């Protein structure tokens, strides 16, 4: 077992050790232990803010509770393992990996702390309660870890990519990639079936997206829009990886190979009538990719929120498939748009092969 695995497992089980006895206020004080941060040395940061399932007894909960994003913590770890390699100098390379292990009913990492305060909490009797000091400490620890990872990537590579992993409800039919642009930014104002022009979308990506660094490095509007809806967008590269690596795996929506997502080359417009789930909410990104991305003027790291359907994360084999395809796609994406190479020596991403475990 390598160092990262040992560190990750120790942090994963620490919450259960902390709450093996009856919970009281003093033992709930330092919630920072519920955030695991495996520091990396690649230009990639993986966040799983909603994958935790630890529920401390006696801790106030939020009134409008939402279920956890099942499998996203394990998926983030699987992607990290897939990206890990030893370089030609014998240095083990790995992404930064940050996971919140506390259930999201106690604190919402993907919202600002002021938004958490507005939602409020309820005590065990259902009466309004003030903010628990542990909730604020966890929120602070999660974002301090992300900020530290961003600074490290900037110092070592000048730029990089942060992926914020989330889960969609069981009824959803395709993944969603968010860049802080609204669905209306991706189509023309008076026609939902017409995509925004290259010039319109390029301006929006340069001015207020979470991938402004990559957008600013492109010469033409077409090159900029390729980042989110072209064949070399991350969603399209993942789709292609599924087609190449799992050609016999067909999705239930149209019977085709690949992994449908929006925006992408296959479904460039989240609200277009040809796009599955076009009548439902498009999740374009929230606090995590707003505060830890090039949307902030002083930041050079780009960020993407990825909302995944259940068949990417619910079982070990599903997670292994997605991790394999995402690792390949992300290597290509970084090489194409940032000039950053993460290929293991002698194993370029396009030909990398590794056995996928059987489902259990």
N, C-alpha and C positions, 0 to 999 in steps of 0.2 A: 504493500500500500504506500503511495507516495505522500509527500508532505501535505499537498493540497487536500487530498482525500481525508487524511487524519484530522487536519484543521477543520474541514467542513463538517465531518461527522461529530467532532467534539462540540462544535457550536450548535449543530442540529439537535443534539440530545441535551444540551445544557438547560433549556427551558424546563424539560421534564424533571431534571434533577432539582432545579430551583423550586418547583412547585409540587414536590412529592409529599409535602406536609400541608397542613391547613394554611391558607394564605392570610397574611395580615398586611397592614399598611407599610410597615418597615421593610418587609421582604418584597413588596411591589415597587419599592422606591426606584431602583436602578434598572429600568426597562431596556437600557442600551444593550444588555446581554442577549436580547431577542433579535438583534440584527447581526447577521454573519457577513463579514467582508473578507473574502479571500483576495488579497492584493495580487495584481497581475503585472505583466510587463509587455503586453501586446496593446495595440491601439483600439481595443474593443472593451466596452463596459456592458455587462449584462445585469439588468435589474429585474427582481421579482417581488414587487411590493405587496401583492395580494395572494401569495401562495401559502401563507402561514395558516396553521390550524391549531395553535396553542390557545387555550381559553382558560386563563387564570380565574379561579373561583373568587368571587367577591369584588372583582374589578368592574367599575361602571361601564356600561355599554352605550353605544349610540342608538338613538330612537329609531332611525331609519336604517335597518341593518340590511346588508347585502352579502350574499354567499361568497366564499373564497373562490379564487380562480384555480380550480383543481388542477394539480399537476404542473403548474407553472414554475414552482420552486425546483422540482425535479427536472423539468425541461431545461431550465437555465443551467443547472449543473451538467446535464447531458451535452448541451451545446458547448459549454466550457471545456468539457473533456474532449470533445471532437476537435476543437480548435487548438488544443494543447499539443506541442511538439518540442523536440530538442533540436536546436539549430546547429549549424556546422561547427560552432565553437564549443558545443557541449552544454549550452545554456538552455534550461527548460523554459519554454515560452508558454504563457497562459493569459487569458483575458482576466479582467477584473470582474469579480462576481459578488453581487450584493443582494441578500435575501432578507426579507422580513418574515420571521417565523410566528409572529403573533397574528391571531385572526383579525381580519379587518373590521370586525364589529366593535373593536375597542379603540382603534385609531385609524385614520385614513391617510397613508403616506402620500398618495397621489393627489392630495389637495394641500393647500397652504395651511399653516397652523391656524391662521385667522378663520379660514373656512371650517376647520374642525371645531373651533369655538362656537361658530354660528350654529352648527348642527347640534352641539350639546351632548350630554350624557344622561343616563338614568341609572339610579342605584338598584340594588337587588330587589327593592320593594316597588320599583317602577316610578319612583319620584325623581324629579329633576335633580341632577347632581352637578357640582362644579367639575372642572377638568381635573383628572387624576394626574399627579405629577409624573407618574411613570409613562403615561401616554405621550406627554410632551417630550420626555427624555428619549423615548423611542423614535418619535418623529424627528427630533434633532439628530439622533445618532444615524438614522437612515440617510438623511440628506447630507450630513457631514461626511459620511462614507462616500457617497456619490460625488460630492464636491472634491474630496481628496483624490478620487480616481480620475476625475476630469483633469485636475491640475497635473497629476502624474503623466497622463497621456500627452497633455500639451507640452510638458517639459521634455519628454522623450521623443515624441513624434511630431509635435506642433499641432496635429489634428488627429481625429479618429472618429469612431462611431459608437454611440450609446444605444442599446436596444432595451426598451421597456416592455416586458412581456406580460400579457393579460389574457383572460379567457372570455369567450363569448358564450351565450346561453346555448342549450342543447338544440334549439330550433334553428339556429343560424346556419347558413349554407356556404359562406365563404369568409376568408380571413380579411382583416382590414388593417391597412398600414396608414398611420397618422403622422402628419408633418406640421400640425398646427394650422393647416388650411381648412376652411369650412368646405362642406360638400358643394356649396354654391360657388366656391372659387374654382372648382374643377369643371363646371359646365357653363354654358352661356346663359345670360340672365333670363332670357325669355323662352328658352328651349332646353328642357332638361335632357333631351337626347343628343344635344350638340355639345361636344367638349369645348372647353375654353380654348381660345386660340393660343398658339405658342407664345406670342408676345404678351398676352394677358397673364397667362400662367407663370411665365418666366419672371415677370415683374413681381408677382405675389410671392414667388419662391425666394427671390432676392431680398425682398423687403421684410417679410414677416413669417417666414417658415422656420422650422427647427433644423434645416439643412442649408443654411445660408453660406456656410464655408464652401461646400461643394458647388453650390449655385454660382458663387462669386468667381469661381475658377473656370467657368465655361465661357466660351466666346460668343456663341449664338443662342438665340431663344430656343431653338430646337434641341440643342445640346442640354440646356437647363431642364426642359420639360422631360427629357429622357430619364432624368433622375427619379421621377415618380410614376410615369405612365408609359415609358418606352421599354424596349426589349432588354435594356440593361438596368432597369430599376431593380431594387432588391426583391420586390414581390415577384417580378417576372423571372428573375434568376432562380428563385426558389421553385417556381412553377416548372421551369425548364429542368432543374435538377430532379424533381419528381418524375418527369417524363423520361429522362435518361436512365435514372437509377431504378425506377419502379414502373416500367412501361405497362405491366399487367394490372397495376392498381388503378381502378377506375372510381371516379367520384360519383356519388349517388345522384347528383343534380342533372348531369347531362351525359353520363357514361364515358366521359373522356378521361384520358390520363392527365397527370399533372395536379397542381394544387391551386384552385381558383382563389383569387384575391383581388381586392380593389383598394386604391387605383393600381392598375397594371396595364400591360399591353393588351391582355385579353379583356379586361373590364376597366377601362380608363376612367369611367364616370360612375361614382357610387350611386347616383340617382338616375342613371339611364335606364330605360325600360328593359333593356337586355341584361341588365346586371341582377343576379339573384339578390334578394333582400333589399331591392332598391327603395321600397316603401318604408324601410325601417331606419333607425338612427345610424348614421355614420359616425364612428368614434375617431375623431381627428387628433387626439392627443390631449393631455392635461398637464398638471403641475410639474410632474417629473421631467418631461421633455421641454417644458417651458423654461424652468429654472436652471437646468443642467445642459444647455445646448447653445448653439450659435445664435439662437433667438436673442440671447443676451449679448450686447455689443462687445463685451470683453472676452467672450468665450469662442474658442475655435473648434470645439468638438461638436459634431452634428448628432442629432438624436431622432429616433423613430419609435413611435409607439406601435406595437404589433398586437392586435386582438385576434386570438386564434380560436377556431371552432374546436369542439371537443375531440374530434378524431386526430388532432395533432398532439394531445397531451394526456389523455385519460389512462392509457396503458403504457407499459414499459416499451412494447414494440412500436407503438405510435410515436412515443417520444424519441426513440432511437432513430426512426425514419426521418422525423422532422429535423432532429439535431444533425444528422448526416447531410441532409439537403441544405439546411441553413448554413452549416459550416462551409460547404462548397460555395454556396451563393455569396456569402459574406466575404470570402477570400477574393472572389471575382469582383465584387462590388468595390472593395477597397483598392484593388489593383487598378481598376478601370477609372474610377472617379477621384481617387486620392493619391495614386501612385505609390501606395503602400503594399508591400508584398509580405504575406504571411504563410506562404507555402512551405511545408516541411521539405528539407533537402531531398531532392530526387523524387518528390511526390507532389506534382502540381495539382491544384484543386480539381481540375477537370478529369483527372484519372484516378484520384484517390479512391481506394476500395477498402472496406472493412466490414466484417461480418456483423449483421444486426441480430440481436438476441431474439429468441422466440418469445411470444407472448406467454404470460403466466396466468 
